[in-house]
Amino acid sequence: MLDVLIIGTGQAGLAAAYFLKQKGIPLMLIDKAKALGDSWRNRYDSLQLFTPRNYSRLPGLDLPGDPNGLPTKDEVAAYLSEYALTFDFPIQLDTEVKSLTSIPRGFEVGTSRGTIQSKNVIVATGPFHKPYVPAISQSISNDTTQLHSSVYRNPGQLTPGSVLVVGAGNSGTQIAVELSNDFDVYLSASNQLHFKPLYILGKSIFWYYDKLGFLQAGNHTKRGKWLRQQPEQIYGYQLKQRLKGGKIKLFPRAASAESRTVFFADDQHIEADNIIWATGFRPDFSWIQINHLFNEHQEITQFNGISNIPGLYFIGLPWLSCRGSALLGWVQHDARRIAEYINNDLKSMQLFSPGII
């Protein structure tokens, strides 16, 4: 039986592995991906982070390049692969997890390559499980090309004509800006847009966030509660400039559709040759078959990543403990705390094992 099994080899799983290995705790990581970094590598080609390299690193290894510059998704993918090799973590790829159940003194994980038993399990699969597409997509004609942002790679996938991007988070807005170079682009936003600069006086805005303690503010602090109420921010002014110049036309929430026509909440409508659904994801933990883990809202019962089931932990989820919990450069804080908790727990188990007392 393993001491610790980590499910997921993205930044959250690797950060947890780093701190566990520093403490000499035997571990193993598994992932359904065929190559390290695939969770980043398989996103749209033009993706660029809005956190600079010095705030996009994991503990113990810098991200190569200008520390104040913004890395691409391929840089991050290569970095995660190099990170795992640098610290020589035991990793088994091409291993899809089918189930997680509790057994005496630990857990059993059913995978596509057999079962694994472990005293502790860290679930580091992130929040992006099932792409969400609104039901109105089913009313749209087959003549309109529809893609979720998770399968969009570049403009070459689209047919000539207009593009409607539904969803104005940072992914949707980056995609809209890219497409506006070659297409008539419409952007549907459910809420008012709020813009923030990438840099202030030559420093990343995240430098100021870090100094002000915004990203480390706990969920249950006054500052954390205030931050959770703030609207989503769009980093950079490219979209703002394209809207002002008329290269992108802004519409409110997409409310309904008929054939190639999409109707918006204010009764305006357009005909779309292509639609990109940048409408996010829904979590899917249905493979975890453990009683009393989920509350009445089907949310994981946990505090700062430590679940109510002894030995079961979660990492890399939004607002797990603070604003930075799901961000590449800040996930290490949760990883360090969880590793410390596991280390203390394993020491207690050894102390009170038969033959010790």
Protein Blocks (a to p, Z undefined) as FASTA:
>chain_A
ZZbdcedjbfklmmmmmmmmmnopacddddfbfbehklmmmmcfklccfbdfklmccehi
acedjfkbccdfklmmmmmmmmmmmnopacdehiacfbdcddehiacdddfebccddfbd
cdfebjblbdcddfklmmpcfkbccddfklpfbfklpccdddddehjdfklmmmmmmmmm
mpccddddfbdcddddfbgghiafklmmmmnommmpcfkbmklmmmmmpccddedjklmm
mmmnopaccddddfbdehjbccdfkopacddfbdcdfebjaddfklpccehkacfkopac
deehiafbehiacehiahklmmklmgmklmmmmmmmmmmmmmmmmmmmmmmgghjZZ
